[in-house]
Amino acid sequence: MDKVKKFLNGIDLIIEYICSGILVFLVCLVFSQVFCRYVLKFTPSWSEETSVILMIWMGFIACAIGVKRGIHLTISALVDLFPRKIQKIIYYFDEIAVLIFGLIMIFYGGQLSSHTMMSIMPATQIRTGFLYMCIPVSGVMISFYCIARIINLVLNREN
């Protein structure tokens, strides 16, 4: 179990580094776009579209990381009013609902990206399907993290 945990933590670290790199590149790209627009009176045609693509991908991947860490918005004050046994049931229901949402993202995001694969974005000449591919990728990550959290809940029954 320790080897699996170590492997998963390594993958998580790689994903977080990728998100950090995208954020740094995004900040540099937007800064250069603003500089070029207002100082040089010239804007690269691809910079705005690239910024949007990177922001969307980073947002979806960061959402999956938020699921892993359990940092999304919850109303814990209401859950804390219930007895421990009911709280555990609510936590299971919560994880299962997020898992279903991740599976829906995989299914419908996959359909959306495949239907838009022939469309091309004008400035970057990238297929639109690659932009929407972030939905099923994030759905896979969310589903995976939910399954891991459910297993963790089951293994920590005594808590």
N, CA, C and O of each residue as an XYZ file, in Angstrom:
636
protein
N       0.824     -1.201      0.000
C       0.000      0.000      0.000
C       0.865      1.260      0.000
O       0.494      2.274     -0.591
N       2.035      1.190      0.675
C       2.921      2.352      0.706
C       3.482      2.681     -0.668
O       3.637      3.852     -1.016
N       3.791      1.639     -1.458
C       4.315      1.870     -2.805
C       3.263      2.531     -3.688
O       3.580      3.411     -4.488
N       2.019      2.106     -3.541
C       0.928      2.706     -4.319
C       0.760      4.163     -3.922
O       0.607      5.034     -4.779
N       0.788      4.427     -2.613
C       0.635      5.797     -2.130
C       1.780      6.683     -2.621
O       1.565      7.831     -3.010
N       2.991      6.139     -2.599
C       4.163      6.889     -3.056
C       4.047      7.200     -4.550
O       4.356      8.308     -4.987
N       3.598      6.213     -5.325
C       3.416      6.396     -6.764
C       2.368      7.473     -7.041
O       2.578      8.352     -7.877
N       1.237      7.398     -6.333
C       0.162      8.375     -6.535
C       0.602      9.772     -6.125
O       0.265     10.751     -6.790
N       1.350      9.868     -5.037
C       1.853     11.173     -4.615
C       2.822     11.745     -5.649
O       2.861     12.957     -5.862
N       3.606     10.870     -6.294
C       4.499     11.321     -7.362
C       3.730     11.869     -8.551
O       4.098     12.897     -9.119
N       2.656     11.176     -8.926
C       1.812     11.654    -10.029
C       1.165     12.989     -9.659
O       1.104     13.908    -10.476
N       0.683     13.084     -8.416
C       0.074     14.335     -7.962
C       1.074     15.482     -8.008
O       0.729     16.598     -8.397
N       2.303     15.209     -7.613
C       3.344     16.234     -7.630
C       3.625     16.700     -9.056
O       3.801     17.894     -9.299
N       3.667     15.763     -9.992
C       3.884     16.117    -11.400
C       2.739     16.992    -11.908
O       2.972     17.991    -12.590
N       1.504     16.616    -11.576
C       0.338     17.395    -12.009
C       0.383     18.802    -11.416
O       0.078     19.776    -12.104
N       0.763     18.911    -10.144
C       0.840     20.226     -9.511
C       1.956     21.069    -10.122
O       1.800     22.282    -10.264
N       3.079     20.448    -10.485
C       4.153     21.181    -11.161
C       3.699     21.660    -12.536
O       4.028     22.771    -12.952
N       2.950     20.828    -13.231
C       2.426     21.234    -14.542
C       1.502     22.438    -14.386
O       1.584     23.393    -15.159
N       0.620     22.390    -13.384
C      -0.284     23.525    -13.135
C       0.510     24.781    -12.782
O       0.189     25.873    -13.250
N       1.537     24.625    -11.963
C       2.370     25.774    -11.595
C       3.077     26.342    -12.819
O       3.152     27.559    -12.989
N       3.592     25.463    -13.667
C       4.250     25.916    -14.890
C       3.296     26.637    -15.823
O       3.645     27.655    -16.421
N       2.082     26.100    -15.945
C       1.070     26.754    -16.781
C       0.755     28.135    -16.227
O       0.613     29.091    -16.989
N       0.642     28.248    -14.902
C       0.334     29.540    -14.289
C       1.445     30.549    -14.549
O       1.166     31.697    -14.896
N       2.699     30.138    -14.385
C       3.825     31.042    -14.640
C       3.827     31.474    -16.105
O       3.981     32.658    -16.405
N       3.657     30.521    -17.011
C       3.628     30.842    -18.439
C       2.457     31.763    -18.765
O       2.592     32.683    -19.573
N       1.313     31.517    -18.138
C       0.123     32.332    -18.372
C       0.350     33.771    -17.925
O      -0.017     34.706    -18.636
N       0.951     33.953    -16.756
C       1.234     35.306    -16.261
C       2.200     36.022    -17.208
O       1.991     37.189    -17.540
N       3.250     35.330    -17.641
C       4.212     35.931    -18.581
C       3.542     36.272    -19.909
O       3.802     37.325    -20.490
N       2.693     35.389    -20.377
C       2.010     35.607    -21.651
C       1.076     36.812    -21.585
O       1.067     37.642    -22.494
N       0.296     36.909    -20.518
C      -0.635     38.034    -20.384
C       0.138     39.336    -20.192
O      -0.236     40.371    -20.744
N       1.219     39.285    -19.409
C       2.043     40.484    -19.228
C       2.612     40.959    -20.565
O       2.566     42.148    -20.880
N       3.149     40.021    -21.347
C       3.717     40.404    -22.645
C       2.635     40.901    -23.600
O       2.880     41.797    -24.408
N       1.451     40.325    -23.509
C       0.345     40.771    -24.357
C      -0.034     42.211    -24.022
O      -0.222     43.030    -24.921
N      -0.146     42.519    -22.733
C      -0.493     43.878    -22.313
C       0.628     44.848    -22.689
O       0.365     45.949    -23.173
N       1.869     44.438    -22.467
C       3.014     45.281    -22.825
C       3.021     45.579    -24.324
O       3.181     46.727    -24.738
N       2.847     44.546    -25.119
C       2.840     44.740    -26.575
C       1.679     45.629    -27.019
O       1.835     46.467    -27.907
N       0.525     45.440    -26.399
C      -0.654     46.201    -26.816
C      -0.515     47.684    -26.495
O      -0.802     48.531    -27.340
N      -0.073     48.006    -25.268
C      -0.080     49.403    -24.845
C       1.235     50.132    -25.093
O       1.233     51.353    -25.249
N       2.343     49.426    -25.132
C       3.623     50.092    -25.342
C       4.052     50.014    -26.803
O       4.425     51.024    -27.401
N       3.997     48.831    -27.367
C       4.461     48.644    -28.741
C       3.356     48.830    -29.781
O       3.621     48.832    -30.983
N       2.131     48.983    -29.316
C       0.964     49.157    -30.197
C       0.806     47.997    -31.175
O       0.402     48.176    -32.324
N       1.138     46.802    -30.684
C       1.037     45.595    -31.496
C       0.657     44.447    -30.573
O       1.224     44.304    -29.490
N      -0.296     43.634    -30.994
C      -0.697     42.475    -30.200
C      -0.558     41.223    -31.051
O      -1.135     41.143    -32.135
N       0.205     40.243    -30.569
C       0.272     38.973    -31.310
C      -1.120     38.348    -31.395
O      -1.850     38.309    -30.405
N      -1.475     37.871    -32.558
C      -2.837     37.369    -32.768
C      -3.136     36.123    -31.943
O      -4.295     35.873    -31.611
N      -2.140     35.355    -31.615
C      -2.333     34.083    -30.924
C      -2.343     34.214    -29.402
O      -2.748     33.279    -28.711
N      -1.904     35.358    -28.866
C      -1.680     35.444    -27.417
C      -2.966     35.372    -26.595
O      -2.997     34.705    -25.561
N      -4.009     36.037    -27.033
C      -5.252     36.023    -26.254
C      -5.902     34.639    -26.263
O      -6.354     34.151    -25.227
N      -5.944     34.025    -27.418
C      -6.544     32.694    -27.523
C      -5.739     31.664    -26.727
O      -6.314     30.789    -26.079
N      -4.425     31.770    -26.776
C      -3.574     30.865    -26.004
C      -3.797     31.061    -24.510
O      -3.831     30.091    -23.753
N      -3.950     32.311    -24.084
C      -4.217     32.592    -22.671
C      -5.521     31.951    -22.213
O      -5.595     31.381    -21.124
N      -6.535     32.049    -23.043
C      -7.832     31.454    -22.699
C      -7.719     29.932    -22.605
O      -8.251     29.324    -21.676
N      -7.029     29.322    -23.564
C      -6.859     27.864    -23.551
C      -6.138     27.422    -22.281
O      -6.567     26.484    -21.610
N      -5.045     28.102    -21.958
C      -4.272     27.736    -20.765
C      -5.074     27.941    -19.483
O      -4.999     27.126    -18.563
N      -5.839     29.027    -19.425
C      -6.641     29.299    -18.230
C      -7.714     28.235    -18.036
O      -7.955     27.792    -16.913
N      -8.349     27.829    -19.110
C      -9.384     26.796    -19.015
C      -8.778     25.476    -18.561
O      -9.304     24.834    -17.652
N      -7.671     25.062    -19.187
C      -7.029     23.805    -18.790
C      -6.576     23.857    -17.337
O      -6.783     22.906    -16.584
N      -5.955     24.970    -16.944
C      -5.477     25.080    -15.570
C      -6.641     25.043    -14.579
O      -6.536     24.424    -13.520
N      -7.733     25.694    -14.918
C      -8.896     25.702    -14.032
C      -9.481     24.317    -13.821
O      -9.823     23.953    -12.696
N      -9.598     23.549    -14.881
C     -10.156     22.200    -14.756
C      -9.217     21.264    -13.999
O      -9.666     20.465    -13.177
N      -7.928     21.359    -14.273
C      -6.967     20.507    -13.569
C      -6.892     20.902    -12.097
O      -6.813     20.039    -11.223
N      -6.917     22.202    -11.822
C      -6.895     22.661    -10.431
C      -8.156     22.228     -9.689
O      -8.109     21.963     -8.488
N      -9.273     22.156    -10.391
C     -10.512     21.660     -9.785
C     -10.335     20.220     -9.319
O     -10.787     19.856     -8.233
N      -9.684     19.408    -10.132
C      -9.432     18.016     -9.753
C      -8.498     17.938     -8.551
O      -8.689     17.099     -7.671
N      -7.493     18.804     -8.509
C      -6.592     18.834     -7.354
C      -7.369     19.240     -6.103
O      -7.112     18.727     -5.014
N      -8.313     20.156     -6.263
C      -9.159     20.552     -5.134
C      -9.996     19.399     -4.612
O     -10.219     19.290     -3.406
N     -10.462     18.534     -5.510
C     -11.207     17.343     -5.088
C     -10.288     16.417     -4.299
O     -10.685     15.862     -3.275
N      -9.062     16.254     -4.780
C      -8.103     15.385     -4.091
C      -7.860     15.862     -2.660
O      -7.838     15.067     -1.720
N      -7.682     17.152     -2.517
C      -7.370     17.713     -1.197
C      -8.613     17.953     -0.345
O      -8.499     18.204      0.855
N      -9.784     17.880     -0.944
C     -11.015     18.112     -0.195
C     -11.192     19.559      0.214
O     -11.697     19.844      1.300
N     -10.778     20.480     -0.654
C     -10.810     21.896     -0.289
C     -11.940     22.675     -0.962
O     -11.994     23.900     -0.860
N     -12.831     21.978     -1.641
C     -13.961     22.676     -2.242
C     -14.953     23.081     -1.161
O     -14.954     22.536     -0.057
N     -15.777     24.026     -1.495
C     -16.732     24.602     -0.562
C     -17.681     23.546     -0.003
O     -18.315     22.807     -0.756
N     -17.770     23.484      1.308
C     -18.715     22.578      1.972
C     -19.423     23.331      3.088
O     -18.938     24.352      3.576
N     -20.564     22.815      3.476
C     -21.305     23.399      4.592
C     -21.125     22.457      5.775
O     -22.025     21.688      6.114
N     -19.967     22.524      6.390
C     -19.653     21.587      7.466
C     -20.398     21.916      8.756
O     -20.580     21.035      9.596
N     -20.829     23.154      8.932
C     -21.553     23.509     10.152
C     -22.854     22.719     10.256
O     -23.254     22.326     11.352
N     -23.504     22.486      9.142
C     -24.742     21.714      9.129
C     -24.463     20.238      9.391
O     -25.186     19.588     10.146
N     -23.413     19.713      8.764
C     -23.065     18.299      8.933
C     -22.644     18.020     10.371
O     -22.930     16.948     10.904
N     -21.971     18.973     10.997
C     -21.494     18.790     12.375
C     -22.631     18.675     13.385
O     -22.407     18.222     14.508
N     -23.832     19.069     13.016
C     -24.973     18.967     13.925
C     -25.464     17.529     14.085
O     -26.123     17.204     15.072
N     -25.145     16.673     13.122
C     -25.616     15.290     13.141
C     -24.682     14.404     13.962
O     -23.525     14.750     14.199
N     -25.212     13.244     14.395
C     -24.346     12.279     15.081
C     -23.261     11.747     14.140
O     -23.377     11.855     12.920
N     -22.217     11.178     14.721
C     -21.055     10.689     13.962
C     -21.448      9.714     12.847
O     -20.908      9.783     11.743
N     -22.370      8.823     13.132
C     -22.788      7.813     12.158
C     -23.449      8.464     10.938
O     -23.183      8.074      9.801
N     -24.302      9.448     11.178
C     -24.978     10.163     10.087
C     -23.959     10.999      9.302
O     -24.059     11.108      8.080
N     -22.987     11.585      9.995
C     -21.945     12.357      9.318
C     -21.190     11.484      8.319
O     -20.900     11.905      7.200
N     -20.878     10.258      8.747
C     -20.157      9.328      7.876
C     -20.981      9.019      6.620
O     -20.437      8.961      5.517
N     -22.286      8.821      6.790
C     -23.173      8.561      5.648
C     -23.200      9.769      4.709
O     -23.181      9.616      3.488
N     -23.246     10.959      5.285
C     -23.244     12.181      4.472
C     -21.936     12.295      3.691
O     -21.943     12.681      2.522
N     -20.814     11.959      4.333
C     -19.520     12.009      3.637
C     -19.479     11.013      2.478
O     -18.966     11.329      1.405
N     -20.022      9.803      2.695
C     -20.095      8.824      1.605
C     -20.956      9.356      0.460
O     -20.570      9.274     -0.706
N     -22.116      9.898      0.801
C     -23.014     10.442     -0.213
C     -22.335     11.569     -0.991
O     -22.459     11.655     -2.213
N     -21.623     12.421     -0.275
C     -20.903     13.529     -0.899
C     -19.872     13.017     -1.906
O     -19.800     13.507     -3.033
N     -19.087     12.041     -1.498
C     -18.057     11.498     -2.390
C     -18.678     10.789     -3.596
O     -18.171     10.900     -4.712
N     -19.754     10.075     -3.375
C     -20.422      9.378     -4.481
C     -21.025     10.384     -5.463
O     -20.979     10.171     -6.674
N     -21.591     11.482     -4.945
C     -22.149     12.514     -5.826
C     -21.053     13.155     -6.679
O     -21.253     13.395     -7.870
N     -19.902     13.432     -6.074
C     -18.792     14.012     -6.836
C     -18.252     12.999     -7.842
O     -17.867     13.374     -8.949
N     -18.220     11.719     -7.469
C     -17.791     10.668     -8.392
C     -18.720     10.601     -9.604
O     -18.258     10.485    -10.739
N     -20.020     10.673     -9.361
C     -20.987     10.664    -10.468
C     -20.770     11.880    -11.365
O     -20.842     11.778    -12.590
N     -20.504     13.027    -10.749
C     -20.217     14.231    -11.530
C     -18.968     14.034    -12.395
O     -18.953     14.430    -13.561
N     -17.931     13.430    -11.835
C     -16.719     13.149    -12.609
C     -16.991     12.218    -13.773
O     -16.458     12.411    -14.866
N     -17.823     11.204    -13.545
C     -18.169     10.270    -14.620
C     -18.985     10.956    -15.715
O     -18.818     10.659    -16.898
N     -19.864     11.871    -15.317
C     -20.632     12.650    -16.294
C     -19.691     13.528    -17.118
O     -19.867     13.680    -18.327
N     -18.690     14.103    -16.449
C     -17.699     14.912    -17.171
C     -16.952     14.072    -18.204
O     -16.686     14.533    -19.314
N     -16.617     12.841    -17.833
C     -15.911     11.960    -18.767
C     -16.789     11.678    -19.980
O     -16.344     11.810    -21.120
N     -18.032     11.292    -19.733
C     -18.924     10.892    -20.825
C     -19.257     12.063    -21.747
O     -19.005     12.007    -22.950
N     -19.826     13.125    -21.170
C     -20.270     14.239    -22.006
C     -19.104     15.096    -22.494
O     -19.163     15.651    -23.592
N     -18.050     15.208    -21.692
C     -16.865     15.929    -22.156
C     -16.197     15.219    -23.313
O     -15.697     15.858    -24.239
N     -16.187     13.888    -23.261
C     -15.644     13.116    -24.377
C     -16.458     13.306    -25.642
O     -15.910     13.445    -26.735
N     -17.775     13.310    -25.480
C     -18.639     13.553    -26.647
C     -18.410     14.950    -27.220
O     -18.297     15.126    -28.433
N     -18.345     15.940    -26.329
C     -18.150     17.319    -26.781
C     -16.818     17.477    -27.509
O     -16.752     18.097    -28.571
N     -15.766     16.917    -26.934
C     -14.457     17.076    -27.576
C     -14.388     16.324    -28.909
O     -13.744     16.791    -29.848
N     -15.041     15.173    -28.996
C     -15.012     14.453    -30.279
C     -15.868     15.154    -31.339
O     -15.522     15.139    -32.520
N     -16.984     15.770    -30.925
C     -17.834     16.476    -31.887
C     -17.184     17.766    -32.396
O     -17.469     18.210    -33.508
N     -16.317     18.362    -31.588
C     -15.699     19.632    -31.985
C     -14.272     19.453    -32.502
O     -13.562     20.436    -32.714
N     -13.854     18.217    -32.704
C     -12.475     17.958    -33.126
C     -12.187     18.468    -34.538
O     -11.032     18.743    -34.863
N     -13.183     18.597    -35.360
C     -12.951     19.066    -36.729
C     -12.941     20.592    -36.822
O     -12.502     21.149    -37.828
N     -13.416     21.260    -35.790
C     -13.418     22.719    -35.782
C     -12.033     23.224    -35.361
O     -11.388     22.639    -34.491
N     -11.594     24.299    -35.979
C     -10.260     24.836    -35.706
C     -10.391     26.256    -35.165
O     -11.148     27.067    -35.699
N      -9.641     26.550    -34.094
C      -9.639     27.901    -33.535
C      -8.856     28.821    -34.468
O      -7.806     28.436    -34.982
N      -9.359     30.026    -34.687
C      -8.797     30.872    -35.744
C      -7.361     31.357    -35.506
O      -6.562     31.346    -36.441
N      -7.018     31.770    -34.319
C      -5.708     32.385    -34.098
C      -4.590     31.361    -33.952
O      -3.501     31.549    -34.494
N      -4.852     30.287    -33.227
C      -3.798     29.308    -32.946
C      -3.794     28.129    -33.909
O      -2.820     27.378    -33.968
N      -4.871     27.963    -34.659
C      -5.028     26.824    -35.576
C      -5.020     25.483    -34.837
O      -4.662     24.452    -35.408
N      -5.416     25.508    -33.570
C      -5.544     24.286    -32.769
C      -6.982     23.806    -32.895
O      -7.912     24.611    -32.943
N      -7.156     22.521    -32.949
C      -8.512     21.965    -33.024
C      -9.256     22.257    -31.719
O      -8.705     22.097    -30.630
N     -10.497     22.681    -31.844
C     -11.308     23.040    -30.688
C     -11.514     21.851    -29.759
O     -11.673     22.026    -28.551
N     -11.511     20.661    -30.306
C     -11.670     19.461    -29.489
C     -10.589     19.318    -28.442
O     -10.838     18.772    -27.367
N      -9.374     19.808    -28.740
C      -8.296     19.739    -27.754
C      -8.561     20.678    -26.580
O      -8.167     20.388    -25.450
N      -9.223     21.791    -26.842
C      -9.614     22.686    -25.756
C     -10.603     21.983    -24.834
O     -10.458     22.016    -23.612
N     -11.609     21.349    -25.429
C     -12.635     20.681    -24.635
C     -12.174     19.351    -24.050
O     -12.870     18.764    -23.222
N     -11.021     18.876    -24.470
C     -10.476     17.630    -23.928
C     -10.162     17.762    -22.432
O     -10.029     16.758    -21.732
N     -10.045     18.995    -21.951
C      -9.776     19.189    -20.525
C     -10.940     18.695    -19.666
O     -10.738     18.362    -18.499
N     -12.133     18.642    -20.211
C     -13.295     18.195    -19.435
C     -13.199     16.707    -19.112
O     -13.290     16.353    -17.936
N     -13.021     15.812    -20.091
C     -12.894     14.401    -19.711
C     -11.605     14.093    -18.945
O     -11.596     13.211    -18.087
N     -10.521     14.809    -19.243
C      -9.275     14.586    -18.490
C      -9.489     14.932    -17.025
O      -9.097     14.176    -16.136
N     -10.107     16.066    -16.780
C     -10.417     16.460    -15.408
C     -11.418     15.497    -14.778
O     -11.318     15.191    -13.589
N     -12.372     15.022    -15.555
C     -13.340     14.050    -15.049
C     -12.681     12.762    -14.608
O     -13.057     12.185    -13.588
N     -11.686     12.301    -15.379
C     -10.939     11.098    -14.986
C     -10.214     11.341    -13.671
O     -10.233     10.501    -12.771
N      -9.576     12.503    -13.571
C      -8.843     12.809    -12.337
C      -9.786     12.923    -11.144
O      -9.494     12.399    -10.069
N     -10.913     13.604    -11.329
C     -11.885     13.762    -10.244
C     -12.420     12.396     -9.819
O     -12.513     12.111     -8.625
N     -12.769     11.558    -10.783
C     -13.282     10.222    -10.460
C     -12.237      9.404     -9.716
O     -12.546      8.728     -8.734
N     -11.014      9.470    -10.185
C      -9.927      8.738     -9.545
C      -9.727      9.201     -8.100
O      -9.607      8.381     -7.190
N      -9.693     10.516     -7.897
C      -9.504     11.047     -6.546
C     -10.691     10.715     -5.647
O     -10.506     10.465     -4.456
N     -11.901     10.709     -6.195
C     -13.079     10.340     -5.397
C     -13.014      8.885     -4.967
O     -13.325      8.557     -3.822
N     -12.612      8.016     -5.878
C     -12.479      6.599     -5.517
C     -11.436      6.440     -4.420
O     -11.633      5.673     -3.478
N     -10.325      7.166     -4.541
C      -9.287      7.103     -3.503
C      -9.819      7.614     -2.167
O      -9.511      7.046     -1.119
N     -10.618      8.684     -2.197
C     -11.175      9.225     -0.950
C     -12.210      8.266     -0.347
O     -12.294      8.138      0.875
N     -12.995      7.592     -1.195
C     -13.965      6.609     -0.693
C     -13.231      5.437     -0.055
O     -13.620      4.972      1.016
N     -12.174      4.959     -0.701
C     -11.380      3.870     -0.117
C     -10.798      4.303      1.218
O     -10.773      3.527      2.173
N     -10.333      5.539      1.283
C      -9.796      6.065      2.540
C     -10.873      6.126      3.618
O     -10.605      5.823      4.781
N     -12.092      6.518      3.241
C     -13.197      6.537      4.208
C     -13.513      5.129      4.707
O     -13.759      4.930      5.897
N     -13.506      4.160      3.803
C     -13.812      2.777      4.181
C     -12.726      2.217      5.095
O     -13.025      1.539      6.079
N     -11.469      2.501      4.770
C     -10.368      1.970      5.577
C     -10.266      2.629      6.945
O      -9.719      2.044      7.879
N     -10.784      3.830      7.063
C     -10.766      4.539      8.347
C     -12.133      4.475      9.015
O     -12.658      5.488      9.477
N     -12.702      3.281      9.062
C     -14.047      3.091      9.615
C     -14.147      3.486     11.077
O     -15.185      3.969     11.529
N     -13.066      3.280     11.814
C     -13.153      3.522     13.248
C     -13.197      5.001     13.592
O     -13.569      5.353     14.711
N     -12.829      5.877     12.665
C     -12.824      7.321     12.951
C     -14.202      7.913     12.804
O     -14.382      9.114     13.006
